[in-house]
Amino acid sequence: MSTLTIASKWATCAIGILILLAGAVGAAVGGETLATADGRRVAGRLVGDGAGGFRFATEGKGETLPLAEGSAVLFGGNGPEPGRVAPPFRVVLGPGQRLSARLKGLDGEAVRLDDGPGGKPLVIPRAGVSALVQRPGEVLAFQDGFESVDGARWSQVGEPVVAEEPRVEGAKALRLPAGGSGLTCRLAEPVASGRLELAFHDDGRRHADQRWFVDLSFRDPSGEPAPVRVVLGWEADGPAVESPHGPALVVQGLDRKGGWHRLAVRFDADRLDVAVDGIELAHGNGPAGPLVEVRLATEAVGKEPAPASLAAHLDDLRITRRVEAATNVQVEPGSDEVRLLGGDQLFGEVRRADASGVTVLVLGRELTLPWSAASGLYFRRRPAQAAMVEGQLVRVSWRAAPGGDPRDVDQAEGALVAVGDADVTVATPRAGTLAIPRGQLIELRVLNRARRLVLDSNAHHLGNDPGDAEPDRLDPPQPEGRTLEVPFDLAATPPGAATLVLDVVQVEGEEGSDRFADLVKKGELRTNVVANGKPIDSLNRHVRSANKTPERIRIPLPAGALRPGRNVFRFEQAGMADNPDELDDLGILQVALEFDADRPGPAPAPAAAVEGARP
């Protein structure tokens, strides 16, 4: 009955707006700012602890303000250090919640990340993960962490080796002795539009007769190479770019600085940009054709021999291909999905994955695909009970990579448990306890105080209209029917009232809809809530807006609605009086229970996936 929309698009837009607002206000005061619910802005700093409570210490006044629901702390941090690469993978944990990191591995039990917030390894139970996707708009075309020199991938000159120090990722990095050594890789598939990133170490040494560089060889329409060379060190005071047979480029000087840095080259048919640590080194017209070859090398440019100790150090090479998001996808909530480039899909069971690729069981046969062929994994939608979190609930967002790209903003909900000089710690239902560096935080939005138990963080589409003609659709685009069951377990019943908390979109309300409010008031087009077989309420009665974007509603549960052991919430749709099969198409994006944080609450059963029966 409503115009359809995709919850994930809402989350992306919201995160982008949040960046602009938080960046503008936070930067204006040069630090942290409390944005109160009534619109005031107060400079200061977030302080406190779990025992004494969390407050905001105002700047220069010696007073502290409470963290009231609806307020937010805005941070002026610049994100990770400029040389850090944008994490290649996103773990989707629920509506608007995601973590970016390098993927270590995935199996039937967990998703393992090499570097979560603050660079720390992270293990997330697979049952609570909605999707594992590559960075939006790109897929991995080639990568090498130089743990060894792979002769099948690289042709070599001189004596390139791997060394334990210096390095930025893994256990080793590439060492290219000065004087004429190098590695060359011919890409398996040309890349017409994409990005090359490479970590390089500058030890500050100068040598007038030696240099080291990265060659990107593009192929022009005649088949001839059109190289672009980025010179990184030794003979000059700063990096340089040469393109004698390639695109015309404008180059600006950058000073050399010691330590690890990040080279980034972005290219397509219209433009080529070269940057070091996010600072532009060169820009100009796009190359004449696709990238076909990469060379990492040193060379002598004079007669004086190179010292034996002089060498280039490189690590963490990655080439990504720019891709368009797939449209008109199908979703089978009961199956895992591998989404391929070009929009094709594989349905089955994702067995395992790592940084190089994914293995999926399809029709009884195992298939292994590289990440260059798959944009992401979407897991079957089953209710999965999370760990209980308790205390001051917050929604935090932070930058997972340098710069202002909204694709690199992560977000999570949980309970605030610690505030330190270096980081802010939040206990989350799905991902455990996250210590987020203060310098990467964008915003901490204050929610209510409660004990929160997430029961299902998958998006569901109730109704009977697939919305094939609509440009934007609910997630999943195909409706799952007129009922949804969410089972969960409690070791004991709560001592007081509990609240059912739902994130919903496109629910016809009794007040927010101009077209259907009267019908909803008469009991038509409703989505009713049943707890353990007893009718409780309807979603519609708690929606006060047009609900075109997701919002959170709260439904108080009467005493006795919950019981020890297995419980089931059931959402049942009623149609129109003259056409019972005409339903309201809507999204239920997350289902949770909340209890009073200041009173002893019910002990949940151990967090585990529990499957709900669906007709």
C-alpha positions as CSV (number, residue, x, y, z in Angstrom):
1,M,0.0,0.0,0.0
2,S,2.9,2.3,0.5
3,T,5.7,3.6,-1.7
4,L,8.5,1.1,-1.3
5,T,12.0,1.9,-0.2
6,I,15.2,0.1,0.7
7,A,16.4,0.3,4.3
8,S,20.0,0.1,3.4
9,K,19.8,3.1,1.2
10,W,18.2,5.0,4.1
11,A,21.1,4.0,6.3
12,T,23.7,5.1,3.7
13,C,22.1,8.5,3.3
14,A,21.7,8.9,7.0
15,I,25.4,8.1,7.6
16,G,26.4,10.6,4.9
17,I,24.3,13.4,6.4
18,L,25.7,12.5,9.8
19,I,29.2,13.0,8.5
20,L,28.4,16.5,7.2
21,L,26.7,17.6,10.3
22,A,29.2,16.1,12.8
23,G,32.1,17.3,10.7
24,A,30.8,20.9,10.4
25,V,29.9,21.3,14.1
26,G,32.8,19.3,15.5
27,A,35.4,21.1,13.4
28,A,33.9,24.5,14.4
29,V,34.9,24.0,18.0
30,G,38.1,22.0,17.3
31,G,37.1,19.2,19.7
32,E,34.0,17.6,21.2
33,T,30.6,19.2,21.3
34,L,27.4,18.2,23.1
35,A,24.4,18.8,20.9
36,T,21.4,18.9,23.3
37,A,17.9,17.7,22.4
38,D,16.7,21.4,22.5
39,G,19.3,22.5,19.9
40,R,22.1,24.0,22.1
41,R,25.8,23.4,21.4
42,V,28.3,23.1,24.3
43,A,32.0,22.6,23.9
44,G,33.8,20.2,26.2
45,R,34.6,16.5,26.6
46,L,32.8,13.2,27.2
47,V,33.8,11.8,30.6
48,G,32.7,9.3,33.3
49,D,32.6,5.5,33.8
50,G,30.1,2.7,34.2
51,A,29.9,3.0,38.0
52,G,29.5,6.7,38.4
53,G,27.7,7.4,35.1
54,F,28.7,9.2,31.9
55,R,28.6,12.9,31.6
56,F,29.8,15.8,29.4
57,A,32.4,18.1,31.1
58,T,31.9,21.6,29.7
59,E,34.9,23.6,28.5
60,G,36.3,26.1,31.0
61,K,33.2,26.1,33.3
62,G,34.1,23.2,35.6
63,E,30.6,21.7,35.3
64,T,29.3,18.5,33.8
65,L,26.0,17.9,32.0
66,P,24.1,14.6,31.9
67,L,23.8,12.6,28.7
68,A,20.1,13.0,28.1
69,E,18.2,10.9,25.6
70,G,18.1,12.6,22.3
71,S,21.4,14.5,22.7
72,A,24.6,13.7,20.9
73,V,28.3,14.1,21.4
74,L,30.0,15.3,18.2
75,F,33.7,14.6,17.8
76,G,36.3,16.5,15.8
77,G,38.6,13.6,15.1
78,N,40.2,13.2,11.6
79,G,40.0,9.5,11.4
80,P,42.8,6.9,11.1
81,E,46.3,8.0,10.1
82,P,46.5,9.2,6.5
83,G,48.5,6.2,5.3
84,R,45.8,3.7,6.3
85,V,44.0,1.9,3.5
86,A,40.2,1.8,3.2
87,P,39.1,-1.6,4.6
88,P,38.0,-3.8,1.8
89,F,35.1,-5.6,3.5
90,R,31.9,-4.6,5.4
91,V,30.2,-6.8,7.9
92,V,26.5,-5.9,8.0
93,L,25.0,-6.4,11.5
94,G,21.5,-4.9,11.2
95,P,19.8,-1.8,10.0
96,G,22.4,1.0,9.5
97,Q,25.0,-1.0,11.5
98,R,28.2,-2.2,9.9
99,L,31.9,-2.8,10.6
100,S,34.7,-2.4,8.0
101,A,37.8,-4.5,8.2
102,R,40.1,-6.9,6.4
103,L,38.6,-10.4,6.2
104,K,40.6,-13.2,7.9
105,G,38.1,-16.0,7.4
106,L,34.5,-17.1,7.5
107,D,33.1,-20.6,8.3
108,G,29.9,-22.0,9.7
109,E,30.5,-20.6,13.1
110,A,32.0,-17.1,12.8
111,V,33.3,-14.2,10.7
112,R,36.9,-13.4,11.7
113,L,38.3,-10.0,11.0
114,D,42.0,-9.0,11.0
115,D,41.5,-5.5,12.1
116,G,38.3,-4.2,13.6
117,P,38.0,-0.8,15.3
118,G,41.4,0.3,16.6
119,G,43.1,-2.3,14.5
120,K,42.2,-5.2,16.8
121,P,41.1,-8.6,15.6
122,L,37.4,-9.4,15.9
123,V,35.3,-12.5,15.9
124,I,31.6,-12.2,15.2
125,P,29.1,-15.1,15.4
126,R,27.9,-15.9,11.9
127,A,24.3,-16.3,13.0
128,G,24.1,-12.5,13.7
129,V,25.7,-11.4,10.4
130,S,23.3,-10.3,7.7
131,A,25.9,-9.8,4.9
132,L,29.6,-9.7,4.1
133,V,30.2,-7.3,1.2
134,Q,33.1,-5.6,-0.5
135,R,33.5,-1.8,-0.3
136,P,30.5,-0.4,-2.1
137,G,31.2,0.3,-5.8
138,E,34.3,-1.8,-6.2
139,V,35.6,-5.3,-6.2
140,L,39.0,-6.7,-5.7
141,A,40.9,-7.3,-8.9
142,F,44.3,-8.1,-7.5
143,Q,46.0,-8.1,-4.1
144,D,49.4,-9.1,-2.6
145,G,50.5,-8.7,1.0
146,F,54.1,-10.0,0.0
147,E,54.3,-12.8,2.5
148,S,56.3,-14.4,-0.2
149,V,57.3,-13.7,-3.8
150,D,54.9,-15.7,-5.9
151,G,56.6,-16.7,-9.2
152,A,53.3,-17.6,-10.7
153,R,52.1,-14.0,-10.4
154,W,55.3,-12.0,-10.7
155,S,58.2,-12.0,-13.1
156,Q,61.3,-10.7,-11.4
157,V,64.6,-9.0,-12.1
158,G,67.5,-8.8,-9.7
159,E,67.0,-10.0,-6.1
160,P,63.6,-9.0,-4.7
161,V,63.0,-10.7,-1.3
162,V,60.5,-10.5,1.5
163,A,61.6,-9.2,5.0
164,E,60.0,-9.1,8.4
165,E,60.8,-5.4,8.9
166,P,59.6,-2.8,8.1
167,R,56.0,-3.9,7.4
168,V,52.5,-2.7,7.9
169,E,50.4,-5.8,7.4
170,G,51.0,-9.5,7.9
171,A,54.3,-10.9,8.9
172,K,56.5,-9.7,6.0
173,A,56.8,-7.0,3.3
174,L,58.6,-6.7,-0.1
175,R,62.3,-5.5,-0.1
176,L,63.7,-4.3,-3.5
177,P,67.5,-3.7,-3.3
178,A,68.6,-0.6,-5.1
179,G,70.5,-0.7,-8.4
180,G,68.1,-2.7,-10.5
181,S,65.6,-5.1,-9.0
182,G,61.9,-5.4,-9.5
183,L,58.7,-7.4,-9.9
184,T,56.2,-7.2,-12.8
185,C,52.7,-8.5,-12.9
186,R,50.5,-8.8,-16.0
187,L,46.9,-8.6,-14.8
188,A,44.7,-11.6,-15.6
189,E,42.0,-9.1,-16.7
190,P,42.5,-5.5,-17.7
191,V,41.0,-2.9,-15.3
192,A,39.3,0.0,-17.2
193,S,38.2,1.9,-14.1
194,G,39.4,1.5,-10.6
195,R,42.1,2.2,-8.0
196,L,45.6,1.0,-7.1
197,E,46.8,1.3,-3.5
198,L,50.2,0.5,-2.2
199,A,52.0,1.0,1.2
200,F,55.6,2.2,0.9
201,H,58.2,3.0,3.5
202,D,60.5,6.0,3.3
203,D,63.6,5.8,5.5
204,G,64.5,9.4,4.5
205,R,67.7,8.5,2.7
206,R,68.9,10.3,-0.4
207,H,71.1,9.0,-3.3
208,A,71.6,11.0,-6.4
209,D,72.2,8.0,-8.7
210,Q,69.4,5.7,-7.5
211,R,65.6,5.8,-7.5
212,W,62.6,3.5,-7.0
213,F,59.2,3.7,-8.6
214,V,55.8,2.1,-9.4
215,D,54.9,1.8,-13.1
216,L,51.2,1.5,-14.1
217,S,51.0,0.4,-17.7
218,F,47.8,1.2,-19.6
219,R,47.0,-0.1,-23.0
220,D,46.0,2.4,-25.7
221,P,43.5,1.6,-28.5
222,S,46.4,0.5,-30.8
223,G,47.6,-2.0,-28.2
224,E,50.7,-0.1,-27.3
225,P,51.6,0.5,-23.6
226,A,51.0,4.0,-22.2
227,P,52.8,3.9,-18.8
228,V,52.4,6.3,-15.8
229,R,55.4,6.2,-13.5
230,V,55.3,7.3,-9.8
231,V,58.8,7.9,-8.5
232,L,58.8,7.5,-4.8
233,G,62.4,8.1,-3.6
234,W,66.1,8.4,-3.2
235,E,67.2,10.9,-5.9
236,A,64.6,13.6,-5.3
237,D,63.3,15.7,-2.4
238,G,59.8,14.3,-2.9
239,P,57.7,11.9,-5.0
240,A,57.2,12.7,-8.7
241,V,55.0,11.5,-11.6
242,E,56.1,10.9,-15.2
243,S,53.8,10.2,-18.1
244,P,55.8,10.7,-21.4
245,H,53.4,8.5,-23.5
246,G,50.4,8.6,-21.3
247,P,47.8,11.2,-20.2
248,A,48.7,14.8,-19.7
249,L,49.1,15.4,-15.9
250,V,49.5,18.4,-13.6
251,V,52.0,17.5,-10.9
252,Q,52.6,19.3,-7.6
253,G,55.5,18.9,-5.3
254,L,55.2,17.0,-2.0
255,D,57.9,16.8,0.7
256,R,59.2,13.5,1.7
257,K,58.5,12.3,5.2
258,G,59.9,9.3,7.0
259,G,57.8,6.2,7.8
260,W,55.0,4.3,6.1
261,H,52.8,6.1,3.5
262,R,50.0,5.2,1.1
263,L,50.1,5.6,-2.6
264,A,46.7,5.8,-4.2
265,V,46.1,6.0,-8.0
266,R,42.5,6.4,-9.2
267,F,41.7,6.1,-12.9
268,D,38.9,5.9,-15.4
269,A,38.3,7.0,-19.0
270,D,37.9,10.6,-18.0
271,R,40.5,11.2,-15.2
272,L,43.6,10.0,-13.4
273,D,44.5,11.1,-9.9
274,V,47.6,10.3,-7.9
275,A,47.8,10.9,-4.1
276,V,50.1,10.1,-1.2
277,D,48.4,9.9,2.2
278,G,45.3,11.5,0.7
279,I,47.2,14.5,-0.5
280,E,47.1,15.1,-4.3
281,L,50.3,14.6,-6.1
282,A,49.0,14.7,-9.7
283,H,45.8,14.8,-11.7
284,G,44.8,15.0,-15.3
285,N,43.1,13.3,-18.2
286,G,42.2,9.6,-18.0
287,P,44.5,7.0,-19.5
288,A,44.0,5.9,-23.1
289,G,42.9,2.4,-22.1
290,P,42.7,-0.1,-19.3
291,L,45.4,-0.9,-16.7
292,V,47.1,-4.1,-17.9
293,E,50.4,-4.3,-16.0
294,V,52.0,-3.2,-12.7
295,R,55.8,-3.0,-12.1
296,L,57.5,-2.3,-8.8
297,A,61.2,-1.6,-9.4
298,T,64.5,0.2,-8.5
299,E,67.0,1.5,-11.0
300,A,70.4,3.2,-11.2
301,V,70.3,6.7,-12.9
302,G,74.0,7.4,-12.5
303,K,77.4,5.7,-12.3
304,E,77.9,5.6,-8.5
305,P,77.0,2.1,-7.2
306,A,74.2,1.8,-4.6
307,P,75.0,1.0,-1.0
308,A,74.2,-2.6,-0.1
309,S,71.8,-1.5,2.6
310,L,69.8,0.8,0.2
311,A,66.4,-0.8,-0.6
312,A,62.8,0.0,-1.2
313,H,60.1,-1.5,1.1
314,L,56.6,-2.0,-0.1
315,D,53.5,-3.8,1.3
316,D,49.8,-4.4,0.9
317,L,49.3,-3.9,-2.8
318,R,45.6,-3.8,-3.8
319,I,43.9,-3.1,-7.2
320,T,40.1,-2.7,-7.2
321,R,37.8,-2.5,-10.1
322,R,34.9,0.0,-10.1
323,V,31.5,-1.7,-10.5
324,E,27.9,-0.7,-10.6
325,A,25.5,-2.1,-7.9
326,A,23.3,-4.9,-9.1
327,T,19.6,-4.1,-9.5
328,N,16.5,-6.2,-9.7
329,V,18.0,-8.9,-7.5
330,Q,16.0,-11.8,-6.2
331,V,16.2,-12.9,-2.5
332,E,15.6,-16.3,-1.1
333,P,15.4,-15.7,2.7
334,G,16.0,-19.4,3.4
335,S,19.3,-19.6,1.4
336,D,22.7,-18.0,1.4
337,E,23.5,-15.9,-1.6
338,V,26.7,-15.1,-3.5
339,R,26.1,-11.9,-5.5
340,L,28.2,-12.0,-8.7
341,L,29.3,-9.1,-10.9
342,G,26.8,-8.1,-13.5
343,G,23.8,-9.0,-11.3
344,D,23.9,-12.8,-11.5
345,Q,23.3,-14.7,-8.2
346,L,24.1,-18.1,-6.7
347,F,21.9,-19.5,-4.0
348,G,23.0,-22.3,-1.7
349,E,25.2,-22.5,1.4
350,V,28.3,-20.4,1.9
351,R,30.8,-22.9,3.4
352,R,33.8,-20.7,3.9
353,A,35.6,-17.6,2.7
354,D,38.9,-15.7,3.2
355,A,40.7,-12.7,1.8
356,S,41.1,-14.5,-1.6
357,G,37.7,-15.9,-2.3
358,V,34.6,-17.8,-1.2
359,T,33.4,-21.4,-1.4
360,V,29.7,-22.1,-1.8
361,L,27.7,-25.3,-2.0
362,V,25.2,-25.1,-4.9
363,L,23.0,-28.1,-5.8
364,G,25.3,-30.4,-4.0
365,R,28.5,-29.2,-5.7
366,E,31.1,-26.9,-4.1
367,L,32.2,-23.9,-6.2
368,T,35.1,-21.7,-5.3
369,L,35.1,-18.1,-6.6
370,P,37.7,-15.3,-6.3
371,W,36.5,-12.0,-4.9
372,S,37.1,-10.5,-8.3
373,A,33.9,-12.3,-9.4
374,A,31.7,-11.7,-6.3
375,S,30.6,-8.4,-4.8
376,G,29.3,-9.9,-1.5
377,L,27.7,-12.6,0.5
378,Y,24.1,-12.4,1.9
379,F,23.2,-14.9,4.5
380,R,19.9,-16.7,5.0
381,R,17.5,-14.7,7.2
382,R,16.9,-16.5,10.5
383,P,16.2,-15.0,13.9
384,A,19.3,-15.1,16.0
385,Q,19.3,-14.1,19.6
386,A,22.1,-11.8,20.5
387,A,24.0,-11.1,23.8
388,M,22.3,-8.9,26.3
389,V,23.7,-5.4,26.7
390,E,22.9,-3.1,29.6
391,G,23.2,0.5,30.7
392,Q,23.4,3.7,28.7
393,L,22.5,2.8,25.2
394,V,24.2,4.7,22.4
395,R,24.6,4.7,18.6
396,V,28.2,5.4,17.6
397,S,29.6,6.2,14.2
398,W,33.3,6.5,13.3
399,R,35.6,6.7,10.3
400,A,37.2,3.4,9.3
401,A,39.5,5.1,6.8
402,P,41.1,8.5,6.2
403,G,39.2,11.1,4.3
404,G,35.5,12.0,4.1
405,D,34.1,9.2,1.9
406,P,30.7,8.2,3.5
407,R,31.4,4.6,2.4
408,D,34.1,4.4,5.1
409,V,31.8,5.4,8.0
410,D,30.9,2.5,10.4
411,Q,28.1,2.5,12.8
412,A,27.0,0.3,15.7
413,E,24.5,0.3,18.7
414,G,25.3,-0.9,22.1
415,A,25.9,0.1,25.8
416,L,28.5,2.6,26.7
417,V,30.8,0.9,29.1
418,A,34.0,3.0,29.3
419,V,35.4,6.4,28.3
420,G,39.2,6.8,28.1
421,D,41.7,9.3,26.8
422,A,42.5,7.1,23.8
423,D,39.2,5.4,23.0
424,V,35.5,5.0,23.8
425,T,34.3,1.4,24.6
426,V,30.8,0.1,23.6
427,A,29.4,-3.3,24.3
428,T,27.4,-4.4,21.2
429,P,24.9,-7.2,20.9
430,R,26.5,-8.9,17.9
431,A,30.2,-7.9,17.7
432,G,31.2,-8.0,21.4
433,T,33.0,-5.1,23.0
434,L,34.5,-2.4,20.6
435,A,37.1,0.0,21.8
436,I,36.8,2.8,19.2
437,P,39.7,5.3,19.0
438,R,38.5,8.7,20.0
439,G,40.3,10.3,17.0
440,Q,38.1,8.2,14.6
441,L,34.7,9.0,16.2
442,I,32.2,11.1,14.4
443,E,29.2,11.0,16.7
444,L,27.8,9.3,19.8
445,R,24.1,9.6,19.9
446,V,22.5,9.1,23.3
447,L,19.5,6.7,23.4
448,N,17.6,5.4,26.4
449,R,18.9,3.4,29.4
450,A,17.8,-0.2,29.2
451,R,18.8,-3.8,29.2
452,R,18.5,-4.6,25.5
453,L,18.1,-8.1,23.9
454,V,18.2,-8.2,20.1
455,L,16.1,-11.1,18.8
456,D,16.3,-10.6,15.0
457,S,18.4,-8.0,13.1
458,N,17.4,-9.2,9.6
459,A,15.2,-7.1,7.4
460,H,11.8,-8.6,6.5
461,H,9.2,-7.6,4.0
462,L,5.6,-8.4,4.9
463,G,2.8,-8.0,2.4
464,N,1.9,-9.3,-1.0
465,D,3.0,-6.7,-3.5
466,P,6.5,-7.4,-4.9
467,G,6.6,-3.8,-6.2
468,D,8.2,-4.7,-9.5
469,A,7.3,-1.4,-11.0
470,E,8.8,0.7,-8.2
471,P,12.4,2.1,-8.6
472,D,13.0,1.5,-4.9
473,R,11.9,-1.5,-3.1
474,L,11.8,-3.0,0.4
475,D,14.4,-5.5,1.5
476,P,13.9,-8.2,0.4
477,P,12.1,-7.0,-2.7
478,Q,9.8,-10.0,-2.7
479,P,7.3,-10.2,0.2
480,E,7.7,-13.1,2.6
481,G,4.0,-13.3,3.2
482,R,1.5,-12.0,5.8
483,T,3.1,-13.4,8.9
484,L,6.5,-13.4,10.6
485,E,7.5,-15.4,13.6
486,V,10.5,-14.6,15.9
487,P,11.3,-17.2,18.6
488,F,13.6,-16.6,21.5
489,D,14.5,-18.1,24.9
490,L,14.5,-16.6,28.4
491,A,15.9,-18.4,31.4
492,A,13.4,-16.5,33.7
493,T,10.5,-14.1,33.3
494,P,11.2,-10.4,33.9
495,P,10.3,-8.9,37.3
496,G,8.6,-5.9,35.7
497,A,7.1,-4.8,32.4
498,A,9.1,-5.3,29.2
499,T,8.9,-3.4,25.9
500,L,9.0,-4.8,22.4
501,V,11.2,-2.5,20.3
502,L,10.9,-2.5,16.5
503,D,12.6,-0.7,13.6
504,V,10.0,-0.4,10.9
505,V,9.4,1.3,7.6
506,Q,6.3,2.0,5.4
507,V,3.8,1.0,8.1
508,E,0.5,2.6,7.6
509,G,-0.3,4.5,10.8
510,E,-3.5,5.7,12.3
511,E,-2.4,9.3,12.0
512,G,0.5,9.5,9.6
513,S,-1.3,8.3,6.4
514,D,-3.5,10.6,4.4
515,R,-4.9,7.8,2.3
516,F,-5.4,4.9,4.7
517,A,-5.6,6.3,8.2
518,D,-9.4,5.8,8.4
519,L,-9.1,2.2,7.2
520,V,-6.4,1.5,9.8
521,K,-8.5,3.0,12.6
522,K,-11.3,0.6,11.6
523,G,-8.9,-2.4,11.9
524,E,-8.0,-2.8,8.2
525,L,-4.5,-2.9,6.8
526,R,-3.1,-3.6,10.3
527,T,-0.1,-5.6,11.4
528,N,-0.9,-7.2,14.7
529,V,1.5,-8.4,17.4
530,V,0.8,-11.8,19.1
531,A,3.0,-12.9,22.0
532,N,2.9,-16.6,22.9
533,G,-0.5,-17.0,21.2
534,K,-2.1,-13.9,22.9
535,P,-2.9,-10.7,20.9
536,I,-1.0,-7.8,22.3
537,D,-1.2,-4.7,20.0
538,S,-0.6,-3.5,16.4
539,L,2.4,-1.8,14.9
540,N,0.1,0.8,13.3
541,R,-1.1,2.3,16.6
542,H,2.5,3.3,17.4
543,V,3.4,5.0,14.1
544,R,2.9,8.7,14.2
545,S,4.5,9.7,10.9
546,A,4.2,8.8,7.3
547,N,7.1,6.3,8.0
548,K,8.7,6.8,4.7
549,T,12.1,6.3,6.3
550,P,12.8,3.8,9.1
551,E,11.9,4.7,12.6
552,R,11.9,3.0,16.0
553,I,8.6,2.2,17.8
554,R,8.0,0.8,21.3
555,I,5.2,-1.5,22.3
556,P,4.7,-2.0,26.0
557,L,4.1,-5.7,26.9
558,P,1.5,-6.5,29.5
559,A,2.4,-8.5,32.6
560,G,2.5,-12.2,31.8
561,A,3.2,-11.8,28.1
562,L,6.6,-13.5,28.5
563,R,7.4,-16.8,30.1
564,P,10.5,-18.9,31.1
565,G,11.9,-21.0,28.2
566,R,10.7,-20.6,24.6
567,N,8.7,-17.5,23.6
568,V,7.5,-16.5,20.2
569,F,6.4,-13.1,18.8
570,R,4.2,-13.4,15.8
571,F,3.3,-10.5,13.4
572,E,0.1,-11.1,11.6
573,Q,-1.3,-8.9,8.8
574,A,-5.0,-8.1,8.3
575,G,-6.2,-7.0,4.9
576,M,-9.0,-4.7,3.7
577,A,-12.6,-5.5,4.7
578,D,-13.7,-5.9,1.0
579,N,-10.5,-7.6,0.0
580,P,-8.7,-9.6,2.8
581,D,-5.8,-10.4,0.5
582,E,-5.0,-6.7,0.0
583,L,-2.2,-6.1,2.6
584,D,0.1,-3.3,3.7
585,D,3.6,-3.8,2.3
586,L,6.0,-2.9,5.0
587,G,9.4,-3.6,6.4
588,I,10.3,-4.9,9.9
589,L,14.0,-4.2,10.1
590,Q,14.9,-5.3,13.6
591,V,13.1,-6.9,16.6
592,A,14.4,-6.4,20.2
593,L,13.2,-6.6,23.8
594,E,14.1,-3.9,26.4
595,F,13.9,-4.0,30.2
596,D,14.4,-1.4,32.8
597,A,18.2,-1.0,33.2
598,D,17.9,-0.1,36.9
599,R,16.1,-3.2,38.0
600,P,17.1,-6.9,37.8
601,G,15.9,-8.3,34.5
602,P,15.3,-11.7,32.9
603,A,18.3,-13.8,32.1
604,P,18.3,-14.6,28.4
605,A,19.2,-18.1,27.2
606,P,22.7,-18.3,25.7
607,A,22.9,-16.3,22.5
608,A,22.3,-18.6,19.6
609,A,20.5,-18.8,16.3
610,V,16.9,-20.0,16.7
611,E,14.8,-20.6,13.7
612,G,11.3,-19.3,13.4
613,A,8.6,-21.2,11.6
614,R,7.2,-19.2,8.7
615,P,4.2,-20.3,6.6
